[in-house]
Amino acid sequence: MGSQQIKLNIPVSINQLIDIVKQLSPKEKFLLSNVLWDETEDIDIEIPEEHKQTVRKRLQRMEEQPGSCFTWKEIERKIEL
């Protein structure tokens, strides 16, 4: 995006906003995602119970069968980052 500035003074629905975001370049989308996360930093985001259960199950499996899991370094090597 660089020094480009866009000033919108019109009402935009969430669907219109999504359509606008879809037109951004990958780099612009990345920058926007960082801004959005920074803006929500202080907001208490509720995590659905089923997501929490999934994490608990995976942590339990990792504790019970440590050989069935990969370290982050192993994953990076596997996908050649």
C-alpha positions in Angstrom: 0.0 0.0 0.0 2.9 2.3 0.7 1.8 6.0 0.8 -1.5 5.3 -0.9 -4.4 6.6 1.1 -8.0 5.8 0.7 -10.7 7.9 2.4 -14.2 6.5 2.4 -17.1 8.7 3.6 -19.8 6.4 2.4 -21.7 3.8 4.3 -20.4 0.3 3.5 -22.1 -3.0 4.4 -19.9 -5.8 5.8 -20.5 -7.7 2.5 -19.3 -4.7 0.5 -16.3 -4.4 2.7 -15.5 -8.1 2.2 -15.7 -7.6 -1.5 -13.3 -4.7 -1.2 -10.8 -6.7 0.8 -10.9 -9.6 -1.7 -9.6 -7.1 -4.3 -6.5 -6.3 -2.2 -3.1 -7.9 -3.0 -1.8 -10.6 -0.7 0.6 -8.1 0.9 -2.2 -5.6 1.5 -4.3 -8.3 3.0 -1.5 -9.3 5.3 -1.0 -5.7 6.4 -4.8 -5.4 7.0 -4.9 -8.6 9.0 -2.1 -7.2 11.3 -4.1 -4.0 11.8 -7.3 -5.9 12.6 -5.5 -8.1 15.2 -3.9 -5.1 16.8 -7.3 -3.4 17.0 -8.8 -6.4 18.7 -6.0 -7.0 21.2 -7.9 -5.6 24.2 -11.2 -7.2 23.2 -12.2 -10.4 25.1 -12.8 -12.8 22.3 -15.0 -15.7 23.3 -13.7 -19.1 22.2 -16.4 -21.6 21.4 -16.5 -24.6 23.8 -16.1 -27.1 21.0 -12.8 -25.4 20.0 -11.6 -25.6 23.6 -12.5 -29.3 23.7 -10.5 -29.9 20.5 -7.5 -28.3 22.0 -7.9 -30.2 25.3 -8.1 -33.5 23.4 -5.0 -32.7 21.3 -3.0 -31.7 24.4 -4.1 -34.9 26.2 -3.0 -37.0 23.1 0.3 -35.2 23.0 0.9 -36.0 26.7 -0.2 -39.6 26.3 1.6 -40.3 23.0 4.4 -37.7 22.6 5.8 -39.6 19.6 2.6 -39.0 17.6 3.3 -35.3 17.5 5.8 -33.1 15.7 7.8 -30.2 17.0 7.6 -26.9 15.2 11.2 -27.4 13.9 10.1 -30.8 12.4 7.1 -29.2 10.7 9.3 -26.4 9.3 11.8 -29.0 7.9 8.9 -31.1 6.5 7.5 -28.1 4.6 10.9 -26.6 3.8 10.4 -23.2 5.3 
